[in-house]
Structures are given as structure tokens and as C-alpha cells.
Amino acid sequence: MKIFKYIRSKFAPAHINIGLSIAFALLGLLVRIQLTNSLFYFFLVWNLFLAGIPFLITELLKRFHRLQIAKPLMVVSFLLWLLFLPNSPYIITDLIHLNNKHSYILWLDLFLIFVFALNGLLLGLLSMMEMSKILQEKLGRTTTKYILFNVCLLSGYGIYLGRFLRFNSWDIITQPITLLIKLLESIKDPKVWLFSLLFGGFIWILFIFFQSVGSSGTSQKLIKR
């Protein structure tokens, strides 16, 4: 089939797999809509789109960073990536919406959120892998690990801001004063620190595991050659 050969020639296996996984999630949503005649979970599409923004940013950086992009532009790109990264694991917290009296629909909803959350996590982890490579070229391995560890903790805090304080990534521009006030108030609460550390630690562990699997896969390819 020419179309499959074309896709394989243009996209990396990871990109094809994540594309198929997203298509499966969307199919699951369509099934849910058909069964319940409700668009309630359609917000998952928007959340997954936001989860994909960090991935798109790192894909663009991967293609253009070798062209000696100006340092200020790289810094802006990194900050933009950092702002949107919490959206990738955020979908996990959409489990809060599970509430259905019909058991089979409840399990369908659980499965649906799980698949969307998994795709969001994968997009975020792939994005972090690419950002790690870019930063290592410029800052070295140790500094990059330190930066990404703190990025994970900040992402944990970002998830708290989104789920409980209902802020969006772009609110830093649209309502910066309100956001700053809430930030200063929230950092006084020990529960906020606990939530951020737990979620941030979870993201960091997943990233390290994801990175080790990727590294072992690369090593196996080199051995076979």
C-alpha cells in the first residue's frame, strides 16, 4: 500500500504509534457519544490538544535548533514549552469527572479517560526526551537533568493550578495579577507542596523510566549493527 509506505517514509515510528493511539482514543469517544447521546467528555479532545502543544514545540525546535537559532528565541521557546507541559499529565486528574450510575458506562468512561490520559503522558514524555537532547547539546548532561527535575516539580504545581485553582497556561498573559496573587497564597499551604511533589515525582520517575527504555533500545540497535 503506497499510502502506508509514504507515512513510514515521512514519520518516525514513535510518531506513527502515537498517532494511531490518539485515533483509537477519538474512536472510543465517538463510541461513548453514540451509546449515551452525550457530548460530556468532548472536553478531552481539547485537553489532549493542549497536551500536544509541548510536543509540537520540541518537534519544531528539533528541526530548527541546529540552524543556530538566536539564544533569546530558544529561551522563549523553552518558557513556552514549560508553560504548556503540565497539560500533558493533567488529563489524569480528569478522573474526577467519573460519576455514572450505569456500571458499564462507568467502566467505559474510566477506559476513555485512561486512554486520553495515556496519550497525554506519552506526548509529554516524548517532548521531554527531545528537550533533554536539545538542552544536553548546549548545557551538558548534569545541568540538563537538574533542569528537567525542576521542570517536573513545576509541572506538578501547574497541575494543581489547573485542577484546583482553574488557571490555564495562557492566564499568565490574560490575568497575570490574579495569577500572581493566587500563587503567593497557594505556596503557603503544605498540601499544595505535597500535591506538587507527589505529581512532580511521578512525572520524573516516568521520564527516567521512559528515557532508560529509549536508551536501551538505541543500544540494542547499535549492537545489532
Backbone bond lengths (Angstrom), bond angles and torsions (degrees), N, CA, C in turn:
res aa  C-N    CA-C-N  psi(-1)  N-CA   C-N-CA  omega(-1)  CA-C   N-CA-C  phi
1 M - - - 1.469 - - 1.528 109.56 -
2 K 1.324 115.80 120.12 1.462 120.65 -174.89 1.524 112.60 -63.01
3 I 1.337 115.77 -37.75 1.467 118.57 -176.49 1.529 111.49 -64.43
4 F 1.353 116.65 -37.60 1.466 120.10 179.21 1.522 111.08 -69.98
5 K 1.327 115.84 -37.83 1.466 119.96 177.06 1.524 110.62 -64.29
6 Y 1.336 115.59 -39.05 1.467 120.26 179.31 1.524 110.55 -64.70
7 I 1.340 116.03 -44.85 1.473 120.46 179.69 1.522 110.61 -61.36
8 R 1.337 116.30 -44.36 1.464 120.47 -179.74 1.520 112.13 -64.59
9 S 1.334 116.33 -31.69 1.464 119.65 -179.32 1.526 112.50 -77.43
10 K 1.330 116.68 -23.39 1.462 120.98 -175.49 1.529 113.85 -98.97
11 F 1.328 116.85 -25.01 1.466 119.87 -174.17 1.524 111.20 -124.76
12 A 1.349 114.84 146.32 1.463 120.91 176.63 1.528 109.22 -69.98
13 P 1.352 117.80 153.61 1.472 120.77 179.37 1.529 113.17 -53.53
14 A 1.341 116.67 -39.87 1.473 119.94 179.96 1.524 111.09 -61.90
15 H 1.334 116.81 -38.58 1.462 121.14 -179.87 1.529 110.71 -68.11
16 I 1.327 115.91 -40.72 1.467 120.33 178.62 1.526 110.41 -63.99
17 N 1.328 115.72 -44.50 1.470 120.35 -178.62 1.526 112.21 -64.23
18 I 1.331 116.55 -42.47 1.463 119.03 179.91 1.529 110.01 -68.79
19 G 1.339 116.59 -33.34 1.462 120.56 176.11 1.522 111.79 -63.57
20 L 1.331 116.04 -42.86 1.467 120.86 177.68 1.527 110.99 -65.84
21 S 1.321 115.94 -38.91 1.463 120.72 179.82 1.525 111.29 -65.08
22 I 1.329 116.10 -40.66 1.470 120.49 177.59 1.528 110.36 -65.94
23 A 1.333 116.15 -40.83 1.468 120.36 177.71 1.529 110.58 -60.69
24 F 1.334 116.32 -39.27 1.467 121.19 177.85 1.531 110.74 -63.75
25 A 1.341 116.38 -41.05 1.467 120.95 178.52 1.530 110.61 -62.81
26 L 1.319 116.34 -43.09 1.465 120.63 179.39 1.524 111.21 -65.58
27 L 1.332 115.72 -37.37 1.466 119.87 176.76 1.530 110.41 -63.33
28 G 1.328 115.95 -41.91 1.463 120.33 177.32 1.518 111.84 -60.58
29 L 1.328 116.28 -38.60 1.467 120.72 178.34 1.528 110.74 -65.64
30 L 1.327 116.64 -41.20 1.465 120.60 178.35 1.530 110.98 -62.66
31 V 1.330 116.69 -39.22 1.466 120.85 177.07 1.529 110.12 -62.41
32 R 1.331 115.72 -42.75 1.468 120.28 179.85 1.530 111.00 -63.50
33 I 1.324 116.11 -42.15 1.468 120.82 178.69 1.528 110.28 -62.57
34 Q 1.339 115.91 -42.05 1.465 120.91 -179.77 1.528 111.56 -64.52
35 L 1.331 116.69 -40.85 1.467 121.24 -177.13 1.528 112.92 -73.31
36 T 1.326 116.25 -36.47 1.470 120.06 -173.16 1.523 113.72 -105.74
37 N 1.338 115.47 -12.13 1.470 120.07 -176.28 1.528 111.08 56.55
38 S 1.351 114.84 36.66 1.469 121.19 -177.79 1.528 110.18 -134.81
39 L 1.326 115.50 140.50 1.470 121.30 177.73 1.528 111.75 -99.49
40 F 1.327 116.99 18.88 1.460 121.05 -172.67 1.527 112.70 -53.03
41 Y 1.327 117.48 -45.83 1.467 120.42 -174.72 1.530 113.53 -87.97
42 F 1.316 116.40 13.10 1.470 119.00 179.51 1.529 111.66 -65.56
43 F 1.342 116.39 -20.12 1.469 119.76 178.05 1.528 111.45 -62.25
44 L 1.335 117.61 -20.05 1.461 120.83 178.40 1.527 111.61 -63.15
45 V 1.329 116.10 -29.81 1.469 120.00 178.03 1.527 109.85 -65.05
46 W 1.326 116.38 -44.93 1.466 121.06 178.23 1.526 110.90 -64.08
47 N 1.325 116.21 -42.83 1.465 119.94 179.42 1.526 111.58 -63.69
48 L 1.328 116.32 -37.21 1.464 119.82 178.53 1.528 110.77 -70.46
49 F 1.330 116.41 -35.34 1.469 119.80 175.28 1.528 110.44 -60.78
50 L 1.333 116.58 -45.94 1.467 120.64 177.86 1.530 110.80 -62.75
51 A 1.335 116.17 -36.91 1.467 120.76 178.80 1.521 111.58 -64.88
52 G 1.332 116.62 -26.17 1.459 120.61 -178.63 1.520 114.41 -84.35
53 I 1.330 117.93 -12.74 1.470 120.70 -177.86 1.527 112.36 -61.83
54 P 1.349 120.53 -45.87 1.473 119.42 177.01 1.525 112.22 -58.87
55 F 1.336 116.17 -37.04 1.463 121.09 178.11 1.525 110.54 -62.97
56 L 1.333 116.63 -44.18 1.468 121.06 178.76 1.527 111.13 -63.80
57 I 1.330 116.85 -39.15 1.470 120.95 179.57 1.524 110.81 -62.62
58 T 1.337 117.04 -46.25 1.470 119.28 -178.37 1.528 111.55 -71.02
59 E 1.332 116.89 -30.32 1.462 119.05 176.11 1.527 110.59 -65.44
60 L 1.327 116.60 -40.17 1.467 120.68 176.83 1.524 110.89 -66.83
61 L 1.327 116.26 -42.57 1.467 120.16 178.64 1.523 111.08 -63.21
62 K 1.323 116.57 -38.50 1.466 121.01 -179.76 1.525 110.64 -61.25
63 R 1.317 115.88 -35.52 1.458 120.06 -177.76 1.524 113.12 -81.47
64 F 1.339 116.77 -26.17 1.464 118.85 -172.86 1.524 115.57 -114.64
65 H 1.358 118.34 -11.77 1.465 117.96 -173.34 1.527 112.52 -68.74
66 R 1.338 117.56 -23.85 1.462 120.31 177.99 1.529 112.27 -73.65
67 L 1.324 116.64 -10.67 1.463 120.41 179.98 1.524 111.68 -86.29
68 Q 1.341 115.40 18.83 1.468 121.37 179.04 1.530 111.44 57.27
69 I 1.333 115.05 54.91 1.463 120.67 176.27 1.522 108.81 -62.83
70 A 1.324 115.97 142.11 1.462 120.72 -179.26 1.525 110.47 -57.16
71 K 1.337 114.81 141.67 1.467 120.79 -176.59 1.531 112.64 -56.27
72 P 1.352 119.48 -43.73 1.475 119.35 178.73 1.530 112.72 -57.92
73 L 1.342 116.48 -37.48 1.463 120.11 179.53 1.526 111.00 -67.94
74 M 1.331 116.57 -36.71 1.462 120.78 176.86 1.528 110.72 -64.91
75 V 1.332 115.88 -41.09 1.468 120.72 179.87 1.529 110.22 -64.66
76 V 1.331 116.62 -43.90 1.468 121.20 178.82 1.529 110.16 -62.38
77 S 1.331 116.19 -42.14 1.470 120.82 179.13 1.525 110.91 -62.34
78 F 1.335 115.90 -41.63 1.466 120.19 179.19 1.527 110.94 -64.28
79 L 1.329 117.16 -43.89 1.467 120.93 -179.68 1.528 111.13 -64.93
80 L 1.332 115.89 -38.86 1.465 120.35 177.38 1.529 110.01 -64.63
81 W 1.324 115.60 -41.91 1.468 121.34 176.71 1.532 110.46 -60.82
82 L 1.321 116.11 -43.89 1.466 121.88 -179.74 1.532 111.38 -63.13
83 L 1.320 116.74 -39.17 1.466 121.17 -179.56 1.528 112.15 -62.97
84 F 1.339 115.90 -38.52 1.461 119.65 -174.96 1.525 113.57 -93.75
85 L 1.333 117.99 -13.93 1.464 120.24 -176.66 1.537 114.12 -57.47
86 P 1.345 120.06 -39.09 1.479 118.74 179.61 1.523 114.08 -58.50
87 N 1.347 117.01 -20.77 1.461 119.75 178.73 1.527 112.32 -65.51
88 S 1.335 116.74 -23.61 1.472 119.61 -177.41 1.531 112.39 -68.38
89 P 1.332 119.30 -51.93 1.470 118.73 176.69 1.531 113.59 -83.30
90 Y 1.329 117.16 -9.32 1.471 121.37 -175.05 1.531 112.85 -57.32
91 I 1.340 116.54 -32.50 1.469 119.98 -174.12 1.528 111.62 -60.73
92 I 1.332 117.08 -23.14 1.470 120.01 176.29 1.532 110.40 -55.44
93 T 1.327 115.94 -38.17 1.471 120.08 -176.63 1.526 112.42 -72.89
94 D 1.340 117.35 -9.12 1.463 119.54 176.21 1.523 112.07 -69.26
95 L 1.330 116.41 -5.83 1.467 120.10 173.06 1.526 111.30 -59.63
96 I 1.334 116.12 -18.84 1.463 121.15 179.43 1.532 111.59 -62.11
97 H 1.347 116.09 -20.75 1.466 120.38 -177.42 1.529 112.97 -83.69
98 L 1.340 117.31 -4.83 1.466 119.90 -179.11 1.525 110.47 -65.71
99 N 1.316 115.26 113.63 1.469 119.70 179.81 1.522 108.82 -167.03
100 N 1.327 115.33 90.59 1.461 119.32 -179.55 1.530 109.60 -144.92
101 K 1.308 116.14 133.06 1.467 120.53 -176.70 1.528 112.15 -73.61
102 H 1.328 116.46 -26.16 1.465 120.32 -179.63 1.526 109.05 -84.93
103 S 1.317 116.46 118.06 1.468 120.93 -171.63 1.522 113.05 -60.15
104 Y 1.354 117.71 -40.44 1.460 118.75 -177.39 1.531 111.50 -68.10
105 I 1.337 116.64 -33.52 1.465 120.09 176.42 1.527 110.05 -71.58
106 L 1.324 116.50 -36.84 1.464 120.56 177.54 1.525 110.64 -59.84
107 W 1.334 116.33 -44.31 1.465 119.84 179.07 1.527 111.34 -68.58
108 L 1.313 116.52 -35.58 1.462 120.18 176.07 1.524 110.38 -63.70
109 D 1.330 116.09 -43.32 1.465 120.85 178.59 1.527 111.12 -63.39
110 L 1.329 116.05 -41.93 1.467 120.55 178.06 1.520 110.50 -61.05
111 F 1.329 115.96 -45.48 1.465 121.00 178.84 1.524 110.62 -62.32
112 L 1.339 116.27 -42.73 1.461 121.50 -177.70 1.528 111.28 -62.59
113 I 1.323 116.64 -48.13 1.467 120.38 179.14 1.523 110.29 -63.81
114 F 1.338 116.76 -39.46 1.466 120.81 178.80 1.524 111.12 -59.56
115 V 1.333 116.99 -45.77 1.469 120.70 -178.28 1.525 110.74 -65.79
116 F 1.326 117.41 -43.37 1.469 120.24 177.91 1.526 110.59 -64.94
117 A 1.336 116.57 -42.37 1.470 120.56 179.33 1.522 111.18 -63.77
118 L 1.328 116.49 -39.51 1.467 120.87 178.46 1.520 110.76 -62.22
119 N 1.328 116.51 -43.01 1.465 120.33 177.84 1.520 111.56 -64.44
120 G 1.333 116.21 -40.86 1.459 119.47 176.90 1.514 111.85 -60.82
121 L 1.342 116.30 -44.72 1.468 121.02 178.35 1.523 111.48 -61.94
122 L 1.331 116.53 -44.63 1.464 120.31 -179.41 1.526 111.36 -62.41
123 L 1.325 116.50 -42.20 1.467 120.12 177.30 1.522 110.84 -61.27
124 G 1.332 116.19 -42.69 1.461 120.39 178.85 1.512 112.62 -65.42
125 L 1.339 117.17 -42.81 1.464 121.38 -178.75 1.525 111.70 -68.34
126 L 1.330 116.60 -40.61 1.467 119.88 175.69 1.522 110.51 -62.13
127 S 1.326 115.07 -40.09 1.462 120.71 177.87 1.525 111.35 -62.89
128 M 1.329 116.52 -43.55 1.467 120.72 178.83 1.528 111.65 -65.10
129 M 1.328 116.49 -35.45 1.468 120.70 176.86 1.527 110.53 -61.17
130 E 1.327 115.72 -45.54 1.467 119.71 -179.69 1.524 111.25 -67.90
131 M 1.329 116.46 -41.46 1.463 119.52 178.94 1.524 110.24 -64.14
132 S 1.322 116.77 -36.06 1.463 121.12 177.53 1.526 110.94 -60.42
133 K 1.329 116.60 -44.19 1.472 120.71 179.42 1.530 111.15 -63.56
134 I 1.328 115.83 -42.99 1.468 120.64 -179.16 1.526 110.99 -64.14
135 L 1.336 115.93 -45.75 1.466 120.32 -179.03 1.525 111.90 -67.74
136 Q 1.332 116.88 -36.99 1.466 119.90 -179.64 1.521 111.82 -62.68
137 E 1.320 116.30 -36.54 1.463 120.09 178.48 1.522 111.52 -63.32
138 K 1.321 116.17 -31.58 1.462 120.00 -174.37 1.529 113.38 -100.77
139 L 1.344 116.77 -31.01 1.469 119.54 -172.16 1.525 114.30 -120.04
140 G 1.317 117.49 -12.24 1.458 119.97 -178.02 1.518 112.03 94.66
141 R 1.319 115.82 164.86 1.465 121.61 -173.10 1.533 112.96 -69.47
142 T 1.322 117.26 -46.40 1.468 120.62 -175.56 1.526 111.86 -63.97
143 T 1.327 116.40 -47.70 1.471 120.92 179.35 1.522 111.06 -62.01
144 T 1.335 116.01 -39.71 1.466 120.74 179.28 1.520 111.59 -62.31
145 K 1.337 117.15 -42.87 1.468 120.71 178.58 1.528 111.21 -62.44
146 Y 1.329 115.58 -41.27 1.468 120.51 179.34 1.530 110.12 -63.09
147 I 1.327 116.14 -43.93 1.470 120.86 -179.60 1.526 110.49 -63.21
148 L 1.333 116.83 -47.72 1.462 120.34 -176.50 1.528 112.66 -68.76
149 F 1.327 116.73 -30.88 1.467 119.42 174.87 1.528 110.06 -62.21
150 N 1.326 115.68 -45.13 1.468 120.04 178.20 1.522 111.72 -68.81
151 V 1.328 116.68 -32.28 1.462 120.89 175.46 1.530 110.04 -60.99
152 C 1.331 116.54 -41.15 1.468 121.03 178.64 1.528 111.18 -62.91
153 L 1.330 116.32 -43.04 1.467 120.01 178.65 1.527 111.00 -64.63
154 L 1.325 116.25 -41.74 1.469 120.29 177.67 1.526 110.98 -65.17
155 S 1.326 116.46 -34.70 1.465 120.09 177.23 1.524 110.47 -65.66
156 G 1.345 115.76 -38.63 1.465 119.50 175.76 1.518 111.17 -59.63
157 Y 1.331 115.62 -41.44 1.465 120.53 178.00 1.529 110.32 -69.02
158 G 1.331 115.99 -37.66 1.464 120.37 178.11 1.521 112.01 -61.95
159 I 1.334 116.10 -37.05 1.469 120.17 177.11 1.528 110.11 -63.97
160 Y 1.332 115.87 -40.16 1.472 119.84 177.14 1.529 110.06 -61.16
161 L 1.323 116.66 -45.28 1.467 120.55 -179.38 1.523 111.37 -60.85
162 G 1.324 116.06 -37.49 1.455 119.88 -178.59 1.518 113.22 -75.64
163 R 1.326 116.54 -44.23 1.464 119.96 -174.86 1.524 112.83 -76.89
164 F 1.326 117.79 -44.69 1.462 120.73 -172.46 1.529 113.88 -98.78
165 L 1.330 117.35 -35.15 1.469 119.39 179.33 1.521 112.09 -99.79
166 R 1.347 115.85 -5.27 1.465 123.38 173.59 1.524 113.78 61.17
167 F 1.320 116.75 36.99 1.457 120.79 174.17 1.524 109.91 -92.40
168 N 1.337 115.08 152.24 1.460 122.04 175.34 1.524 109.96 -109.55
169 S 1.330 116.20 165.91 1.468 120.69 -178.31 1.525 112.08 -59.00
170 W 1.338 116.66 -34.74 1.464 120.65 -176.11 1.533 113.49 -84.20
171 D 1.320 117.30 -2.85 1.470 119.59 179.82 1.524 112.55 -68.07
172 I 1.329 116.74 -15.97 1.462 119.72 175.37 1.526 110.72 -64.39
173 I 1.342 115.92 -20.68 1.470 121.76 177.79 1.525 110.87 -102.13
174 T 1.341 116.80 -42.36 1.464 120.16 -173.81 1.526 114.12 -78.72
175 Q 1.336 117.52 -32.01 1.472 120.48 177.58 1.532 110.49 -145.93
176 P 1.335 115.91 65.13 1.469 120.58 -175.54 1.532 114.18 -64.04
177 I 1.329 117.53 -36.67 1.469 120.24 -177.48 1.529 110.71 -67.17
178 T 1.333 115.87 -47.52 1.470 120.38 178.19 1.521 110.71 -59.60
179 L 1.328 115.45 -43.09 1.465 120.52 179.70 1.524 111.08 -61.76
180 L 1.332 116.45 -44.43 1.466 120.88 -179.24 1.531 111.17 -62.18
181 I 1.330 116.21 -42.74 1.475 120.54 179.48 1.531 110.45 -61.20
182 K 1.326 115.87 -45.43 1.469 120.44 -179.96 1.530 111.46 -66.40
183 L 1.328 116.16 -35.23 1.467 120.06 177.15 1.523 110.67 -61.57
184 L 1.318 115.53 -47.96 1.466 120.64 -178.65 1.526 111.51 -64.22
185 E 1.330 116.06 -35.15 1.469 119.97 178.28 1.528 111.37 -71.11
186 S 1.324 116.07 -41.57 1.466 120.07 -173.23 1.523 113.42 -71.20
187 I 1.342 117.50 -32.71 1.471 119.19 -176.47 1.530 112.51 -70.06
188 K 1.324 116.82 -8.63 1.471 120.33 176.30 1.534 111.91 -84.53
189 D 1.322 116.19 -10.72 1.466 121.06 -175.70 1.532 110.23 -94.46
190 P 1.340 118.59 117.81 1.475 121.64 179.87 1.530 113.17 -58.56
191 K 1.347 116.83 -30.77 1.464 120.37 -179.53 1.528 111.14 -66.80
192 V 1.322 115.96 -31.16 1.464 120.06 177.04 1.526 109.91 -66.44
193 W 1.328 116.14 -43.61 1.467 120.88 178.02 1.525 110.56 -62.06
194 L 1.334 116.23 -42.63 1.466 120.56 -179.45 1.526 110.71 -63.18
195 F 1.327 116.28 -46.53 1.463 121.15 178.87 1.523 110.51 -59.49
196 S 1.335 116.25 -46.91 1.469 121.45 -178.00 1.524 111.41 -63.75
197 L 1.337 116.59 -41.97 1.466 120.81 -179.81 1.527 111.35 -67.06
198 L 1.328 116.48 -42.02 1.463 119.83 -179.48 1.525 111.27 -65.87
199 F 1.325 116.86 -48.14 1.456 120.21 -179.91 1.525 110.80 -68.73
200 G 1.331 116.16 -41.85 1.461 120.19 178.57 1.516 111.86 -62.80
201 G 1.342 116.33 -42.06 1.457 120.79 177.40 1.515 111.93 -63.82
202 F 1.330 115.80 -39.06 1.466 121.19 177.49 1.529 110.92 -61.33
203 I 1.327 116.82 -44.52 1.468 121.12 179.12 1.526 110.55 -64.60
204 W 1.337 116.35 -41.83 1.469 120.92 -179.97 1.530 111.42 -62.49
205 I 1.332 117.00 -44.46 1.468 121.28 179.42 1.528 110.55 -62.36
206 L 1.334 116.28 -43.77 1.462 120.01 177.40 1.524 111.29 -61.62
207 F 1.320 116.53 -41.23 1.461 120.77 -179.53 1.526 111.28 -64.35
208 I 1.335 116.83 -45.40 1.465 121.06 179.12 1.526 110.44 -61.26
209 F 1.339 116.02 -43.26 1.463 120.22 178.12 1.527 110.42 -63.25
210 F 1.325 116.26 -46.96 1.459 122.82 -179.95 1.524 110.19 -59.43
211 Q 1.321 115.90 -42.51 1.460 121.88 -179.66 1.532 110.85 -66.06
212 S 1.326 116.71 -41.27 1.468 120.44 -179.35 1.524 111.27 -66.85
213 V 1.336 116.47 -38.23 1.465 120.51 177.18 1.526 110.01 -64.92
214 G 1.346 115.81 -42.72 1.459 120.12 177.79 1.512 112.42 -62.83
215 S 1.326 116.67 -41.09 1.466 121.67 -179.63 1.521 111.18 -66.95
216 S 1.344 116.74 -41.34 1.463 120.04 -179.89 1.519 110.84 -67.02
217 G 1.351 115.63 -34.87 1.462 119.62 176.91 1.513 111.55 -64.93
218 T 1.346 115.84 -41.16 1.466 120.46 177.90 1.520 110.69 -64.76
219 S 1.334 116.32 -40.62 1.464 121.12 179.88 1.522 111.02 -62.74
220 Q 1.338 116.63 -40.99 1.457 120.85 179.74 1.525 110.98 -63.12
221 K 1.343 115.97 -38.97 1.464 119.93 178.33 1.519 110.72 -63.96
222 L 1.341 116.69 -40.45 1.459 120.94 -179.84 1.530 110.78 -66.48
223 I 1.346 116.74 -38.24 1.466 121.17 179.27 1.525 110.54 -65.04
224 K 1.338 116.23 -42.53 1.464 120.52 -179.44 1.521 111.29 -63.80
225 R 1.331 116.33 -33.39 1.459 119.75 179.18 1.524 111.26 -71.14
